[in-house]
Amino acid sequence: MTQTAPRPQLAHLTAVLNDLRAKGTHFRLRVLEDQQAPVCHYDGKQVINLASNNYLGLANHPRLIEVAVAATEAFGVGSGAVRTIAGTMRIHMELEEKIAAFKNVEACVVFQSGFTANAGTVSSILGKEDYIISDELNHASIIDGARLSRANIKVFRHKDVAHCEEILAELANKPGHKLVITDGVFSMDGDIGPVDKLALLAEKYGAIMMVDDAHASGVLGRNGRGSVDHFKMHGKVDVQVGTLSKAIGALGGYVCGSKDLIDYLYHRARPFLFSTSHPPSVAATCIEAFNILEQEPERIERLWTNTRYFQAELKRVGFNIGGINTPATETPITPLIVGDGGKTMEFSRALFDEGVMATGIAFPTVPEGKSRIRMILTSEHTKAQLDQALETLERVAKRMGILQ
Ligand SMILES: *Cc1c(COP(=O)(O)O)cnc(C)c1O
């Protein structure tokens, strides 16, 4: 029986939703009706899609679909258990070996998502005597992992290496392990973390260095090897996290590092121990995606060509795409800063009505007053699609007084 009358037990949740409605930041989920492609249908409307993390068009690559179907036919739809009980299939091991070889590290462990990779790793390698020194804009999964670890959390100002060093110096005589952690690419602004400088600092103070490369995987470095490769810091970063959910096109997260780090995570990382492993189709898809990264580097070139073109055009028209009171993007992540949350959401809805899917992002995902439309370019957008999107963005922004 469906519930009819509101129950007082949950009235505080309704109050929060009403508050969001009053601010204009309450949202409804947009529903994709076909494939995650540059032009697709949400809620029955055809749009140019500037909102997905499908950087390289792998989410619907024919060869990936083929291997997913083949793996399903050969091995079934589910793994049947967590990895440590009975759910480690040959194909899971092959994926971990594939990623370790690609990243040129000793070993790799795959988690169900990038979120669980971060949260599971940070929470298991630190304890309450330890310290985590974290960039203020690091991803929520790092923050949650830090809280679960019960370690002392010290936050440094965004990309402020000197501030990070101040904290490390203050902690130098304290017992306990220290972990310096940064995103390789920051997901809301698209700027690149100072992985090189932080890794040298970590080394100087004997701290563990960890990087979350969710948005750098498949985007930065040779063939998309990530930020450690981009900065040529091989061997200087103890823990490299990547995602299989964005450029790789499927689902999952991974941790790369030494054999003992990975073996430790096999024994202690709670999402690994207590949540079922990927279906074989996902593992097969990811293996083939790494083959494509190696064989088709032109995808990454197209991604960067589209990025340079689109961002230069936005600037030329007069949009604020960051760099004034917010960080400047250095990657395909393209914020279009509006400021007010309600206005941002209204802009996003108007763009959608005119055939452009560009998500509005407001507090608490970004700070109050820094609401933005966030767009992501992919290798698969054509110049004609980008031009049409640019024309729409300019016209709607002028109509709404966002652009003069
Ligand atoms: C998306 C993202 C994650 C989470 O990855 P999923 O595979 O989607 O769970 C972690 N860190 C950062 C910086 C991200 O942008």
The ligand as an SDF file (V2000), in Angstrom:
LIG
                    3D

 15 15  0  0  0  0  0  0  0  0999 V2000
   33.7080   11.2540   -9.3840 C   0  0  0  0  0  0  0  0  0  0  0  0
   34.7720   11.3630   -8.3670 C   0  0  0  0  0  0  0  0  0  0  0  0
   35.0020   10.3330   -7.4600 C   0  0  0  0  0  0  0  0  0  0  0  0
   34.0900    9.1410   -7.3710 C   0  0  0  0  0  0  0  0  0  0  0  0
   34.2230    8.2680   -8.4530 O   0  0  0  0  0  0  0  0  0  0  0  0
   33.0440    7.2390   -8.7740 P   0  0  0  0  0  0  0  0  0  0  0  0
   33.7250    6.1710   -9.5470 O   0  0  0  0  0  0  0  0  0  0  0  0
   32.0160    7.9900   -9.5500 O   0  0  0  0  0  0  0  0  0  0  0  0
   32.5150    6.7480   -7.4640 O   0  0  0  0  0  0  0  0  0  0  0  0
   36.0670   10.4510   -6.5850 C   0  0  0  0  0  0  0  0  0  0  0  0
   36.8630   11.5380   -6.6040 N   0  0  0  0  0  0  0  0  0  0  0  0
   36.6580   12.5650   -7.4530 C   0  0  0  0  0  0  0  0  0  0  0  0
   37.5770   13.7350   -7.4310 C   0  0  0  0  0  0  0  0  0  0  0  0
   35.5980   12.5080   -8.3590 C   0  0  0  0  0  0  0  0  0  0  0  0
   35.3860   13.5140   -9.1910 O   0  0  0  0  0  0  0  0  0  0  0  0
  1  2  1  0
  2  3  1  0
  2 14  2  0
  3  4  1  0
  3 10  2  0
  4  5  1  0
  5  6  1  0
  6  7  2  0
  6  8  1  0
  6  9  1  0
 10 11  1  0
 11 12  2  0
 12 13  1  0
 12 14  1  0
 14 15  1  0
M  END
$$$$
